[in-house]
Structures are given as C-alpha cells and as structure tokens.
Amino acid sequence: MSESICAKLEPMTKRHQAPLSDSYLTPEEARQAADPSRVRGLSDLRLKIIGYIFIVIGLIGSSMLIPALGSNLRKASISDMSFALLFEAVSWCALPIFAWLTLDSVRHTSHLGRYALRLLALALVSEVPYDMSTTGRVWDSGSQSPVWAVLICVVVLWIFRYYDTRRDWAAWAVRVLTVLAAALDMVLFHIFVRQTLMQGGLLLLGFVMIFHVLDSHENTMMLAGVVWGMGGLLPPSIGMVFLHYRNGRLGYRGNRRGGRVRAAFYIGYPAMLLAFGLIRLTLAM
C-alpha cells in the first residue's frame, strides 16, 4: 500500500527546470512560467538592461551636456549646470542594481576564477574609453572605471566563500580586514569617483556587503540599502526600488543563446564608452 501511495505522490512532487530560469518548479508551475504573461517582476536580464539605460543617461550628461557648458564651469548658469549634473546623477541609480547582479553572479557561477578574469579583461579594455567619455582625455587618474570596483567586490566575495563554513575569530578577522582593504583600494585608487564627491566604488562595495549579509531578510536589506544609498546623494536609493521587484530569474536560457546575451553586454559596455568618448572629443574640437 505504501508503494501505491508513493506512486500517486511522485507525479505531484516531480520538479522540472523552469523556462528562462535556473530554479526548479512543479509541472503546474512550469506551465505557468512558460506563459510570458504570468512572468511578473524583473529578471536579471531586465535589471541589467535598466542599469545600462541609467549608464547611457549618465554618459549623455558627462560626455555631451557638461562639455557643452564650456571649459570654465563657473561661468555656466546654475540651471544649465543642474540640468547636466542631473543626467549624470541618474546613472548612480545603477549602483545597487549592478551590486545585486554581481552578488548573484558570484553565487551561481561554477567558475569564479574565469568570471574574475573576464572582469579583469573588461576593466583593462574599458579604462581608456571610460576616461575619454568622462574627462575627454585618453588617460586620467582622477577616476577609474567602475568595472574595477566590480572586480574588487568579486575578489572579496571569493575570499568570503573560502571562509564560508568557518565561524572562529580568525575567519571573522580575515573577513573584516578584507572589506577594509577593499574599501581602502576604492578610495586610494579613485575607483568610480564622480564629480569629486561621489565615491561610487565605495558605495558599490557597501551595497554588495549589505546584500550578502541581509539577503534572507528582505525588508531589512531594502531599508539598509536605501539608507546606504543616501551616501550617493539619493540616486542610488532610487535604484533600490527596482531591486524590490526582482523575480530571481535569469531572463534568458543558460545555453548558447544565453552566452551570446552575456557576450553582448561584455562587448557593449566598452563600445558604448568609446562611442561617447569620441563624441566628447569631437565636441571639444
């Protein structure tokens, strides 16, 4: 009799991989997930697209509107300056979005070393276009590409993973010192410093740590993220709103097509910076 009961229960508990996701659902949930009209919230792909839209708006401000004010910004009117800075400030809304995507990528990747190497290559390739688009110079030490901040956060999470099962004082000391060293790197190397006052790299690191520690406490995590985002003069806190509507799905299949989607973002970022950098150099002629 127990065998017959198990046979009846088996179809009810069997789970299949959901479309456009790496989660596992019951057959009924899988059929619902296959219907696009039932997929609510923001997938990782949609969050990344929103983040890139914020970046493009910021590049319009830093590469086109701010240079249009002239070399002597003191002569620009307050309204024109505020309008140009508003565009750049919008890009700061992307900080919590990419912080979450970084944490999510570290948790789900099976080759963390390869992921770090890809970020290193992206940081090297995008550094010159970043300087061109933000300062109009081929090389500028005043601010480094935000990809370096993402890479540092990945290294921090990599170290955390190594000590994941340890709760002794030595492991906690390593965690604290790792975060402090990462924060010091962000400040000393001017990673993603905007308008001399917004420490984007430091804010990104803080968001990653908040999400890592408070992931299982949604409301507390959201509140802590909003409060931390205030350090970026409000825009990063606005970006937290989009994270509230995340649905935990990738947004694309984890196959060859998914690889092309990821490659498009890796290639698109430096290409986008280069395009705006050339626009800024052209306007300066």
JOLINKA-V196971 format. One record per helix or strand. SS is the DSSP state (helix for helix, strand for strand). FROM is the first residue (numbers start at 1). TO is the last residue. If there is no record, write none. Layout:
# JOLINKA-V196971
SS;FROM;TO
SS;FROM;TO
This chain:
# JOLINKA-V196971
helix;2;13
strand;15;17
strand;24;26
helix;27;34
helix;36;38
strand;42;42
helix;44;68
helix;73;75
helix;78;91
helix;94;108
helix;112;135
strand;144;144
helix;146;162
helix;169;188
strand;191;191
strand;193;194
strand;198;199
helix;200;214
helix;218;232
helix;235;244
strand;246;246
helix;256;284
